[in-house]
Amino acid sequence: MYIQKNFSLIRILRFSGGHILWITAWSTFVAVIHELTHSPWLHIPWLPVSIIGTAVAFYVGFKNNQAYDRLWEARKIWGSIVNSSRAWGAAVKGFVGNQFTDENYSEEEIYHFRKKMIHRHIAWLYTLRNQLLIPTSWEHINQGKHVARATKKRREALGVGLFKDGITEQELREFLPPDEYDRLINYKNTATQIIDQQAQDLSCLRERKLIDDFRHMELQKILYDFYVHQGKAERIKKFPLPRQYGSMSFVFVGIFIFLLPLALVTEFHKLGDYGAWLSIPFSVLVAWVYLMMELVGDYSENPFEGLGNDIPMLSLCRVIEIDLRQMLDEENIPGPIEAVNGVLM
């Protein structure tokens, strides 16, 4: 997530600079051919091109709205995870105790039960984040050579590469017992199995009468909420913006950019001998605006891609970890994740 108020000119150029080169080359080529040949096929009326531009603007606007909805829904899901996680920590701390037991457990034993379940939940957070960062076939890093190469560079400079990602494995080893780690890490969906392990431990606590039936059900409801949040996040991750919208908008923008210099050079030629050359900067500017609208939507539709416009899952995991560990009165708690180069992950 970018946290600066505005993008710098350098950052904008890094994002779209390569496209400016071919747009400029095409606009210049059209102007040169027009001036050298004055060929009739270059005299395209502006009206049909403007109609295409209007249609493309509506289409790209629709795509951007849908992309933003996916991004904002992903943020709301993680906001719900934050709230449910705090509720889980408070409930475990408040519910697990000697109130209903036949034999009293020591404070140290009670603390151990609470700590085990809260720590396991922290492991679930980092595991879920790691699973959501696994690339899908439609994300940019799995596209053609140029796109994949550019995406890898962006991930390193303005994405997950800013925070070297041995974090998940470190957190799992820290917050899961060794026997659990070796078993759970081998499942295809480790996050799901961690919640299941929580449910099994709740049953054990009920058998020991460390919680009663009511508290058992309330804690189980919170685990159900975690399944709901995880399922919603997985739905966004594993179901793309329908490709008929995601792909065709790029085609339409490309058609418009191809036709734009052909129409503008005709209009600017009417201004005089040097009017055709003025069409070049205006063609580049208009084409760049349309292309940026397309790119903004294209890089917003996948909010768990590991790029700078992602949901800051690592930061949110750390916020929850701090809150839960402070509930346990632990010491040596790590600090919040700080932004690097204006990016919070």
Sequence and secondary structure as in RCSB ss.txt:
>XXXX:A:sequence
MYIQKNFSLIRILRFSGGHILWITAWSTFVAVIHELTHSPWLHIPWLPVSIIGTAVAFYVGFKNNQAYDRLWEAR
KIWGSIVNSSRAWGAAVKGFVGNQFTDENYSEEEIYHFRKKMIHRHIAWLYTLRNQLLIPTSWEHINQGKHVARA
TKKRREALGVGLFKDGITEQELREFLPPDEYDRLINYKNTATQIIDQQAQDLSCLRERKLIDDFRHMELQKILYD
FYVHQGKAERIKKFPLPRQYGSMSFVFVGIFIFLLPLALVTEFHKLGDYGAWLSIPFSVLVAWVYLMMELVGDYS
ENPFEGLGNDIPMLSLCRVIEIDLRQMLDEENIPGPIEAVNGVLM
>XXXX:A:secstr
 B SSS  HHHHHHHHHHHHHHHHHHHHHHHHHHHHH  GGG   HHHHHHHHHHHHHHHHHHHHHHHHHHHHHH
HHHHHHHHHHHHHHHHHHHH SSTT SS   HHHHHHHHHHHHHHHHHHHHHHHHHHTS  TTSGGGS HHHHHH
HHHHHHHHSGGGS S HHHHHHHHHS HHHHHHHTTSTTHHHHHHHHHHHHHHHHHHTTSS HHHHHHHHHHHHH
HHHHHHHHHHHHHS S HHHHTHHHHHHHHHHHHHHHHHHHHHHTT TTHHHHHHHHHHHHHHHHHHHHHHHHTT
S TTSSSTTS  HHHHHHHHHHHHHHHTT SS       BTTB  
